[in-house]
Amino acid sequence: MVAINQNHIPRLPLPIRCFNGAGKIFNTVGIKPVNLSPTQLMAEAQSRSGLSDFGDDYFRQPFNLLMQSMEEEAGLTWLGRIIARGEILKNLQNRLKLVDAFKKNPALADQPVHKPMLIVGLPRTGTSIMHELMAQDPENRVPMTWEVEHPFPAPETATFKTDPRIAAVEKNLSGVDKLMPEFKKMHPMGAEFPQECVVFTGLDFASVIFDTQYRLPTYQRWLDQADLSQVYKNHRRFLQFLQSKTEVKQWVLKTPGHLWVMDQLMAEYPDANIIQTHRDPIRVLTSVSSLIATLRSMASDQVDIREVAAHQAELLSDALNRAMATRAAGKVPDDQVIDVHFKDFMQDPVAMMDRIYQHFGRTLSDQAAANMQQFLAANPSDKHGRHSYSFADTGLDLATERQRFGAYQSHFDIASEAV
């Protein structure tokens, strides 16, 4: 793959580019400056945590495939290898600690996860702001970034707003902002922002988060066909642990990753309430391709937005087709799902929240509605500036892509937007 310097893929600061250049010199003489061996990573995670039991062996196949793709296909720079190694070690250690927590306290598995509300929809369809608004209602419990990144020990009600892990995560995220200030224009991050379920499933190394961050075609092909039943059982276990020392009335969760396997999601959570968000898929494809290209550029200097877009067109259409098939088969009861169009939601977000609550037999309190309005006023969409992107950057043919997504647009009556 040829490195491409495109207008909409930001360059890293000069010192980082020089650092990565030194890594290339090592590569030319056959030296990998950062070890990504699966065996070595697992041993180090065990040493750091003082634990040895990784639990069910299900994770080993995706983990090994992931590391193979990282090594052979991701085009990682020296910094990229450092970032990947740190993330993988964190996931391995969190997996060890989660297994240990349930071994020490088997009663955790008896905790109910009652009627979780799950926001599913393609990225860039309003799912993040919807999740953030849901977090303003004290009746809801959303997984916060800080507790998902560093869940051990279990968060507690008394220190939920003052836990020192909050400051630690904020410090790490400020480093990302310095490396890539453009990214927060697309997807603001914060320790006390809601986090997606893709981080939970990362502990099983069966998550769309990895292909979002790195170029991993072999790994992603496995994930496309994988049975994630065991992953969803562990998804529940993660929630049970997080709620063990905090009060939970209603979990509200979010990730596009559920779209591919809504049948398996519903098998694990048959009482779940589903919010599926909708927007012109071509507009989504254009924005997602830009976001992923930007994100991957932090770990690789071989990012081609045209390749990203071609891959995303296939992935996103597959997700929508699978979700439509699952719903057509009656695996998501009508009274447990509501469809929300991006345009309607953004026209009056709080009014849409009220409609969603009513659909699921809940009442949006005046206080929660006021909290939501305050959040919207304090966090306008252009708070960090606007990110520009264009369909022309993708190198795709508009007519071909309209045809690809035609059945989905027709089924949900989704108007085409200007691209």
C-alpha positions in Angstrom: 0.0 0.0 0.0 1.3 3.5 -0.8 1.2 6.1 1.8 -1.2 8.9 0.7 -1.1 12.5 2.0 -4.7 13.5 1.5 -6.3 16.8 2.5 -8.7 15.2 4.9 -6.2 12.9 6.6 -4.4 15.1 9.2 -0.6 14.8 9.6 0.8 14.0 13.1 3.2 16.6 14.7 6.7 16.7 13.2 8.5 15.1 16.3 6.1 12.1 16.0 6.8 11.8 12.3 10.5 11.8 13.0 10.0 9.2 15.7 8.1 7.0 13.3 10.8 7.5 10.7 13.3 6.0 13.1 11.0 3.0 13.4 11.2 2.5 9.7 14.9 2.2 9.9 14.6 -0.6 12.4 12.2 -2.3 10.1 14.6 -2.3 7.2 17.0 -4.4 9.2 14.3 -6.8 10.4 13.9 -5.4 13.9 10.4 -4.8 15.3 10.9 -2.1 18.0 7.7 -3.1 19.9 6.8 -6.7 20.6 3.3 -7.7 19.5 3.7 -11.4 20.0 0.4 -12.9 21.4 2.3 -15.2 23.7 4.5 -12.4 25.1 1.5 -10.1 25.6 -0.5 -12.7 27.5 2.5 -13.4 29.7 3.1 -9.8 30.4 -0.6 -9.2 31.3 -0.4 -12.1 33.7 2.7 -10.7 35.3 1.3 -7.2 35.6 -2.0 -8.3 37.1 -0.7 -11.2 39.2 -3.4 -13.4 37.7 -3.3 -16.3 35.4 -6.8 -17.4 34.4 -8.1 -15.9 31.2 -11.4 -17.8 31.4 -13.2 -19.4 28.5 -10.8 -20.1 25.6 -13.2 -18.6 23.0 -11.1 -15.4 22.9 -7.9 -17.1 21.8 -8.9 -17.5 18.1 -9.9 -13.8 17.6 -7.0 -12.6 19.7 -4.5 -14.5 17.6 -6.1 -13.4 14.4 -6.2 -9.8 15.6 -2.5 -9.8 16.4 -1.7 -11.5 13.1 -3.6 -8.8 11.3 -1.9 -6.1 13.4 1.5 -7.4 12.5 0.9 -8.2 8.8 -1.8 -5.8 7.5 -2.2 -2.7 9.7 0.9 -0.9 8.5 1.7 0.2 12.0 4.2 2.9 12.7 6.5 2.8 15.8 3.9 5.0 17.6 1.1 2.7 16.3 2.8 -0.4 17.7 3.1 1.4 21.1 -0.6 2.4 21.0 -1.7 -1.1 19.9 0.4 -2.8 22.5 -0.9 -0.6 25.3 -4.5 -1.2 24.3 -4.1 -5.0 24.0 -2.4 -5.3 27.3 -5.2 -3.3 29.0 -7.8 -5.6 27.5 -5.9 -8.7 28.6 -5.5 -7.4 32.1 -9.2 -6.4 32.3 -10.2 -9.8 31.1 -8.0 -11.5 33.8 -9.5 -9.2 36.5 -13.1 -9.8 35.3 -12.7 -13.6 35.4 -11.1 -13.3 38.9 -13.9 -11.1 40.2 -16.5 -13.7 39.3 -14.4 -16.5 40.8 -14.1 -14.6 44.0 -17.8 -13.6 44.1 -20.0 -16.0 42.1 -23.1 -14.1 43.3 -22.3 -11.4 40.7 -23.7 -13.7 38.1 -27.1 -13.5 39.8 -27.5 -9.8 39.5 -30.3 -8.9 37.1 -29.9 -6.7 34.0 -33.5 -5.7 33.5 -34.8 -4.4 30.2 -31.6 -2.7 29.0 -32.2 0.1 26.4 -29.9 -0.3 23.4 -29.3 2.5 20.9 -28.3 0.8 17.6 -27.8 2.5 14.3 -25.0 3.3 12.0 -22.3 5.7 13.2 -23.1 9.4 12.5 -26.8 8.9 12.8 -27.2 10.7 16.2 -26.4 7.7 18.4 -23.7 9.5 20.4 -25.8 12.6 21.2 -28.8 10.4 22.0 -26.6 8.4 24.5 -25.3 11.6 26.0 -28.9 13.0 26.5 -30.0 9.7 28.1 -27.1 10.1 30.5 -28.7 13.4 31.8 -31.6 11.4 33.3 -30.8 10.2 36.8 -33.1 7.3 36.2 -30.7 6.0 33.6 -27.3 4.4 34.0 -24.8 4.7 31.1 -21.3 3.2 31.1 -18.9 6.1 31.5 -15.6 6.1 29.6 -13.5 6.2 32.8 -15.1 3.1 34.3 -15.1 1.1 31.1 -11.4 1.9 30.5 -10.4 1.1 34.1 -13.3 -0.9 35.7 -11.3 -2.4 38.6 -12.1 -2.1 41.4 -15.8 -1.7 40.7 -17.1 1.9 40.7 -19.0 2.9 43.8 -21.9 5.3 44.2 -20.2 7.4 46.9 -17.2 8.2 44.7 -18.7 8.0 41.2 -18.0 11.6 40.5 -14.7 11.9 42.3 -12.9 8.7 41.5 -9.3 9.4 40.6 -9.6 7.3 37.5 -11.6 10.1 36.0 -8.6 12.5 36.0 -6.3 9.7 34.7 -8.5 9.1 31.7 -8.9 12.8 31.0 -5.1 13.1 31.0 -4.8 10.3 28.4 -7.5 11.8 26.2 -5.9 15.2 26.3 -2.8 13.4 24.8 -5.0 12.2 21.9 -6.3 15.7 21.4 -2.7 17.0 21.1 -1.8 14.3 18.6 -4.9 14.6 16.6 -7.0 17.8 17.3 -9.1 17.2 14.3 -10.7 14.1 15.8 -12.6 15.9 18.5 -14.4 17.8 15.8 -15.9 14.6 14.7 -16.3 12.7 18.0 -15.8 14.6 21.2 -14.4 12.4 24.0 -14.2 12.8 27.8 -13.8 10.6 30.8 -17.3 11.4 31.9 -18.8 10.8 28.5 -20.8 7.7 27.8 -18.9 4.8 26.3 -19.9 2.2 23.7 -20.3 -1.5 24.2 -17.5 -2.1 21.7 -15.1 -1.6 24.6 -16.9 -4.5 26.6 -16.6 -6.9 23.6 -13.0 -5.9 23.2 -12.3 -8.1 26.3 -13.2 -11.0 24.1 -11.3 -9.5 21.2 -14.5 -9.8 19.1 -15.3 -6.2 18.5 -15.7 -3.7 15.6 -13.6 -1.3 17.5 -10.4 -2.9 16.3 -11.1 -2.5 12.5 -12.2 1.0 13.2 -8.8 1.9 14.7 -6.5 -0.2 12.4 -6.6 -1.8 9.0 -7.4 -5.5 9.7 -9.0 -7.2 6.8 -8.2 -10.8 7.9 -9.5 -10.2 11.4 -12.6 -8.4 10.2 -13.5 -11.2 7.8 -13.5 -13.6 10.8 -15.7 -11.2 12.8 -18.2 -10.8 10.0 -19.0 -14.5 10.2 -18.4 -15.2 13.9 -21.0 -16.5 16.4 -20.9 -13.9 19.2 -23.2 -15.7 21.7 -20.4 -16.1 24.2 -19.4 -12.5 23.7 -22.9 -11.4 24.7 -22.8 -13.6 27.8 -19.6 -11.8 28.8 -21.2 -8.4 27.8 -23.8 -9.2 30.5 -21.1 -10.2 33.0 -19.3 -6.8 32.4 -22.6 -5.0 33.2 -23.2 -7.1 36.3 -19.7 -6.2 37.6 -20.1 -2.5 36.8 -23.4 -2.3 38.7 -22.3 -4.4 41.7 -21.6 -1.3 43.8 -23.8 1.3 42.2 -27.6 1.7 41.9 -29.0 0.8 38.4 -32.6 1.5 37.4 -32.1 1.4 33.6 -29.0 0.6 31.6 -28.8 2.6 28.4 -26.2 1.2 26.0 -25.0 2.0 22.5 -23.0 0.7 19.6 -23.4 0.2 15.9 -21.8 -3.2 16.4 -25.1 -4.7 17.5 -26.6 -4.2 14.0 -24.7 -7.2 12.6 -25.9 -9.6 15.3 -29.2 -8.3 16.5 -30.5 -11.9 16.7 -27.7 -12.9 19.1 -28.2 -9.6 21.0 -31.9 -10.4 21.5 -31.1 -14.0 22.5 -29.1 -12.8 25.4 -31.4 -9.8 26.3 -34.9 -10.9 25.2 -36.5 -8.1 27.2 -34.2 -5.4 25.7 -35.7 -2.2 24.3 -34.1 -1.2 20.9 -33.8 2.3 19.4 -32.6 2.1 15.8 -31.5 5.4 14.4 -31.6 6.1 10.6 -30.0 8.5 8.2 -29.1 8.7 4.5 -26.5 5.9 4.3 -24.4 7.8 1.7 -24.0 10.7 4.1 -23.1 8.2 6.8 -20.6 6.4 4.6 -18.9 9.6 3.7 -18.6 10.8 7.3 -17.6 7.4 8.7 -14.9 6.9 6.0 -13.4 10.3 7.0 -13.6 9.5 10.7 -11.9 6.1 10.3 -9.2 7.4 8.0 -8.4 10.1 10.6 -8.4 7.7 13.5 -6.2 5.2 11.7 -3.7 7.8 10.8 -2.6 8.0 14.4 -1.2 4.5 14.2 -0.3 4.2 10.5 1.1 6.4 7.8 -0.4 4.1 5.1 -4.0 5.2 5.2 -6.0 5.5 1.9 -9.4 6.9 2.4 -10.6 5.3 -0.8 -9.8 1.9 0.5 -11.4 2.7 3.8 -14.6 3.9 2.0 -14.8 0.8 -0.3 -14.6 -1.4 2.8 -17.1 0.6 4.8 -19.6 0.5 2.0 -19.6 -3.3 2.2 -19.6 -3.4 6.0 -22.4 -0.9 6.5 -24.7 -2.3 3.9 -24.1 -5.8 5.4 -25.0 -4.5 8.9 -28.2 -2.9 7.6 -29.3 -5.9 5.6 -28.7 -8.2 8.5 -30.7 -6.0 10.9 -33.6 -5.8 8.4 -33.6 -9.6 8.1 -33.6 -10.1 11.8 -36.5 -7.7 12.3 -38.4 -9.2 9.4 -38.0 -12.6 11.0 -39.8 -11.3 14.1 -36.8 -11.7 16.4 -37.2 -8.1 17.6 -40.9 -7.7 18.9 -42.5 -4.5 17.5 -43.2 -3.1 21.0 -39.5 -3.5 21.9 -38.2 -1.3 19.0 -38.6 2.2 17.8 -37.2 3.8 14.6 -35.8 7.3 14.9 -34.8 9.3 11.8 -31.8 11.6 12.3 -33.6 14.6 10.8 -36.6 14.3 13.2 -34.3 13.7 16.2 -32.1 16.7 15.5 -35.1 19.0 14.9 -36.1 18.6 18.5 -34.0 16.2 20.5 -35.8 16.4 23.8 -39.2 16.0 22.2 -37.9 12.9 20.5 -36.6 11.6 23.9 -40.1 12.1 25.2 -41.5 10.1 22.3 -39.0 7.3 22.9 -39.8 7.1 26.6 -43.5 6.9 25.9 -43.0 4.1 23.4 -41.4 2.0 26.0 -43.9 2.9 28.8 -41.6 5.3 30.6 -42.1 9.0 31.6 -39.5 11.6 30.9 -39.5 13.8 34.0 -39.4 17.5 33.9 -36.0 17.5 35.6 -34.5 15.0 33.1 -35.9 17.1 30.2 -34.4 20.3 31.7 -31.0 18.5 32.2 -31.1 17.4 28.5 -31.8 21.0 27.3 -28.9 22.3 29.4 -26.6 19.7 28.0 -27.5 20.6 24.4 -27.0 24.3 25.2 -23.5 23.6 26.6 -22.5 21.2 23.9 -23.4 22.6 20.4 -22.4 20.4 17.5 -19.6 22.8 16.4 -18.2 23.3 20.0 -14.8 22.1 18.8 -15.1 23.4 15.2 -16.5 21.6 12.2 -14.8 18.8 10.3 -15.1 19.0 6.5 -15.5 15.9 4.3 -16.7 15.2 0.8 -18.1 12.1 -1.0 -15.6 12.8 -3.8 -12.8 11.9 -1.4 -14.1 8.3 -1.2 -13.5 7.6 -4.9 -16.9 5.7 -5.0 -19.5 6.0 -7.6 -22.7 7.7 -6.2 -25.1 5.8 -8.4 -23.6 2.5 -7.5 -23.8 3.3 -3.8 -27.3 4.5 -4.0 -28.3 1.2 -5.5 -26.4 -0.7 -2.8 -28.4 1.0 -0.1 -31.6 1.3 -2.0 -33.6 -1.4 -0.2 -32.7 0.0 3.2 -33.7 3.6 2.2 -36.9 2.4 0.7 -37.9 0.2 3.6 -37.4 2.9 6.2 -38.4 5.8 3.9 -35.1 7.6 4.3 -34.7 10.7 2.2 -31.4 11.3 0.4 -29.2 14.1 1.6 -26.8 16.3 -0.3 -23.4 14.7 -0.4 
